[in-house]
Amino acid sequence: MKKTVNAVIIFCLLISLAGCSPYRSHYRAVGFVHSNVSNSAFMSFFEFDGTNVITLKSKNAGEKLKYSAKLETGEIKVYYDTGAEKNELITVSAGDEISSSLDMPATGKIYIIVETHGKCENGDLRFDIV
């Protein structure tokens, strides 16, 4: 009986680890509102310090990643990873308002990594696969 229970526990642990992302979110935030569905995501905050990882899915060739960002104080670096390597997308500094797009090099999962090095205030970032 003990062997069966142990086998079930080990199996459950292996299944739970199989879907892990190569990136992890860890942050401190105040007034943080965020959403992440398969083809769009946003994050708005009063204060944010740390890393937030967003996962999107590109389903068709030729899609674009549209993004916009604005920030009142601090600096944010945004990276993307389509499975090949982590590439810088944008740097958002105090007072910036950015809106642009990127042709997606591949279909499948796209990781958007939002990183700060210190406290940022009054920010809004949006990402959409179109």
Secondary structure, 3 states (H helix, E strand, C coil): CHHHHHHHHHHHHHHHHHCCCCCCCEEEEECCEEEEECCEEEEEEEEEEEEEEEEEEECCCCCEEEEEEEEEECEEEEEEECCCCEEEEEEEECCCEEEEEEECCCCEEEEEEEEECCCEEEEEEEEEEC
